[in-house]
Amino acid sequence: MQEQNFKNHPKLVPLFHGVTALLLLIAFIGAIINFIRSVNNSNNLLASSILLLLVVIGFLFFWFIRTFSLGAQDRAIRAEENLRYFTLTGKLLDNKLTLRQIIALRFAPDEEFVDLVDRAIKENLKPTTIKESIQHWKPDYNRI
């Protein structure tokens, strides 16, 4: 596995993010065309409506599957980084940090973590700036 760094840390799953999204888009376009033809011809309106509804449900599944899994990962990351900060300092993370900042901080090794947390709070650093500030990247191969 290639060593993770700032430039290559985002992970996409081609079958999910690319192929499935493309197939859903094609199905959606086809279902709309089929529905419009059915309305114009007054033919198979029920079947074309159900097909369009199923494709919309597919889009909703696609969206929520991703959203719910990321939400669970975000909660775990917040807890892990809070525990790590508590272990290193004896204090909990400041509530001023946003979830996106905390997620970005997870790539910092322990040696840089506390200083970077303080800097993120004082300067209200953007997540991208936090990641760019990390000298020795701590990879996270588990997040998708």
C-alpha positions as CSV (number, residue, x, y, z in Angstrom):
1,M,0.0,0.0,0.0
2,Q,1.3,3.4,-0.9
3,E,2.3,5.6,2.0
4,Q,-0.5,8.1,2.8
5,N,0.2,11.8,2.8
6,F,-1.7,15.1,2.3
7,K,-1.9,14.7,-1.5
8,N,-3.2,11.1,-1.6
9,H,-5.3,10.7,1.6
10,P,-8.8,11.1,0.1
11,K,-10.1,7.7,-0.7
12,L,-12.6,7.0,-3.4
13,V,-14.1,3.5,-4.2
14,P,-14.4,3.5,-7.9
15,L,-17.3,0.9,-8.0
16,F,-19.3,2.9,-5.5
17,H,-18.4,6.6,-6.2
18,G,-18.0,6.2,-10.0
19,V,-19.8,3.2,-11.4
20,T,-22.8,3.1,-9.1
21,A,-23.4,6.9,-9.3
22,L,-23.1,6.8,-13.1
23,L,-25.5,3.8,-13.4
24,L,-28.0,5.6,-11.1
25,L,-27.7,8.7,-13.3
26,I,-28.3,6.7,-16.5
27,A,-31.3,4.9,-14.9
28,F,-32.7,8.3,-13.8
29,I,-32.4,9.8,-17.2
30,G,-34.0,6.6,-18.8
31,A,-36.8,6.6,-16.2
32,I,-37.6,10.3,-16.9
33,I,-37.7,9.7,-20.7
34,N,-39.9,6.6,-20.1
35,F,-42.2,8.6,-17.8
36,I,-42.5,11.5,-20.3
37,R,-43.3,9.1,-23.1
38,S,-45.9,7.3,-20.9
39,V,-47.6,10.6,-20.1
40,N,-47.7,11.7,-23.7
41,N,-49.1,8.3,-24.9
42,S,-51.2,7.6,-21.8
43,N,-49.6,4.2,-21.9
44,N,-48.0,2.3,-19.0
45,L,-48.2,5.3,-16.7
46,L,-48.3,3.2,-13.6
47,A,-45.2,1.2,-14.5
48,S,-43.2,4.2,-15.6
49,S,-44.1,6.1,-12.4
50,I,-43.0,3.1,-10.3
51,L,-39.8,2.9,-12.2
52,L,-39.1,6.6,-11.7
53,L,-39.9,6.2,-8.0
54,L,-37.5,3.2,-7.6
55,V,-34.7,5.2,-9.2
56,V,-35.3,8.1,-6.9
57,I,-35.3,5.7,-4.0
58,G,-32.0,4.3,-5.3
59,F,-30.5,7.9,-5.2
60,L,-31.7,8.3,-1.7
61,F,-30.2,5.0,-0.7
62,F,-26.9,6.0,-2.4
63,W,-26.9,9.3,-0.5
64,F,-27.9,8.0,2.9
65,I,-25.6,5.0,2.9
66,R,-22.7,7.3,2.5
67,T,-23.9,10.0,4.9
68,F,-24.8,7.6,7.7
69,S,-21.4,5.7,7.5
70,L,-19.5,9.0,7.5
71,G,-21.5,10.2,10.4
72,A,-20.6,7.1,12.4
73,Q,-16.9,7.5,11.4
74,D,-17.0,11.2,12.4
75,R,-18.3,10.3,15.9
76,A,-15.6,7.7,16.3
77,I,-12.9,10.2,15.2
78,R,-14.1,12.9,17.6
79,A,-14.0,10.4,20.5
80,E,-10.6,9.0,19.5
81,E,-9.0,12.5,19.1
82,N,-10.6,13.7,22.4
83,L,-9.2,10.7,24.2
84,R,-5.8,11.2,22.6
85,Y,-5.8,14.9,23.6
86,F,-6.8,14.0,27.1
87,T,-4.1,11.3,27.3
88,L,-1.5,13.9,26.2
89,T,-2.7,16.9,28.2
90,G,-5.1,15.8,30.9
91,K,-7.8,18.0,29.3
92,L,-10.6,17.5,26.8
93,L,-10.5,19.2,23.4
94,D,-11.8,22.7,23.3
95,N,-15.4,23.1,22.1
96,K,-14.3,25.8,19.7
97,L,-12.8,23.2,17.4
98,T,-15.2,22.1,14.6
99,L,-15.7,18.5,13.7
100,R,-13.9,19.2,10.4
101,Q,-10.9,20.6,12.3
102,I,-10.8,17.5,14.6
103,I,-11.0,15.2,11.6
104,A,-8.0,17.0,10.0
105,L,-6.1,16.9,13.3
106,R,-6.2,13.1,13.3
107,F,-3.4,13.0,10.8
108,A,-1.0,14.8,13.2
109,P,1.4,12.6,15.2
110,D,1.4,12.9,19.0
111,E,4.5,15.1,18.9
112,E,2.7,17.7,16.7
113,F,-0.9,17.2,17.9
114,V,-1.1,19.4,21.0
115,D,0.6,22.4,19.4
116,L,-1.5,22.1,16.3
117,V,-4.7,21.9,18.3
118,D,-3.7,25.1,20.1
119,R,-2.8,26.8,16.8
120,A,-6.1,25.6,15.3
121,I,-8.0,27.2,18.1
122,K,-6.1,30.4,18.3
123,E,-5.9,31.0,14.5
124,N,-9.2,29.2,13.6
125,L,-7.3,27.2,11.0
126,K,-9.2,25.6,8.1
127,P,-9.0,21.8,7.9
128,T,-6.9,22.0,4.8
129,T,-4.5,24.4,6.5
130,I,-4.3,22.0,9.4
131,K,-3.4,19.1,7.1
132,E,-0.9,21.2,5.2
133,S,0.8,22.1,8.5
134,I,1.5,18.5,9.6
135,Q,5.2,17.7,9.2
136,H,5.1,14.0,9.8
137,W,1.8,12.5,8.4
138,K,0.1,9.9,10.6
139,P,-1.9,7.8,8.1
140,D,-5.5,6.7,8.5
141,Y,-6.2,3.8,6.2
142,N,-9.6,3.0,7.7
143,R,-11.8,5.9,6.7
144,I,-13.6,5.5,3.3
